[in-house]
Amino acid sequence: MRNLLSTLFILFVTSTAFAQEKTVNPRPLTLAEYTKAKTYTIANLDQDTYVKFDNAYVLDRYEGRKPYFITGSDNLKKRIDLYKLVAKEGMQEIGTMVFYTSETGKKYQALVPDFTADGKVWEQYFQDIDDINKVEKNFILKLSYVLSKELSFQQYKVLNNGKDMKEESATYGNDICFPGDELVTMGNGSKKLLKDVKSGDEVITIDPLTKKATATKVKELTVHAAKNYALTQLVLISAKENNTTTGTDVILRAKVLKATPNHPMLTRQGNFKIGEISLGQQVLCLNDKTGKYEAYTVLQKTEQAGGVQNVYNIVAEKGSTILMNGVMVMQK
């Protein structure tokens, strides 16, 4: 997709029971139902918890939860409310409705299908949330965070239209490196595209134990021949929650990092190749708001062919780490 965060198309779908009425196993949401349900609105998100439509469907506030109020790196507060979509016949869950309110009061909504839905329903859903993401920056990230917090889930892979990595003939090898468009933190705090870094430039290296940052000179920028390299992408978040009488306030920061699957990373759980890192592990990152180095948690991990391109690695004079896209990574 056009935006890195649009690759957060591994989202979570519900399989929990409704609080107000007994439900049976969820059934597939049809494309016609999906289209119709998107017209259903809630007049008062603070008061309306159980609303019927067409005498055939119900929007039932998810587990009676209060809303999430999420403040991102832009310091703008967004609101997210979740409702279960129920087909009254058989009281079957067929999806989860998301109501998203911007800081100006503008409302958007998205309908997350149940995991049993047809592929065409999922395609329309992904198109819909990508359209919202284009006008509401990081909408997909915030949606993914809330769904992963609230819903018992099954992962539904849709990257590259479900193609298998082997079908794409991505290159797995011994090259340990990054795409050229990753951003390196330089010695003066500025950012520079990796492919533009030169011998003699100064970059930041972080002591993993003391979190002290120092500048070190680049001895060499290693360039690997253009191939269709396999790339692992991590989405890392720092989320600070505070439960209030009106809802859950969340301060959400995010980092996105791509590297060949065998690049070494230091996590709180030990040394891993980036391709071996699991969801929930923690990596040291720079919090651009506070200027401090903090542990960010892996929220999403994907792997795909990156297309034919050169990949790069920095060899520095000192230290064992560098900052790539604000994420601490090990030198080769």
Order of alpha helices (4+ residues) and beta strands (2+ residues): alpha-beta-beta-beta-beta-beta-beta-alpha-alpha-alpha-beta-beta-beta-beta-beta-beta-beta-beta-beta-beta-beta-beta
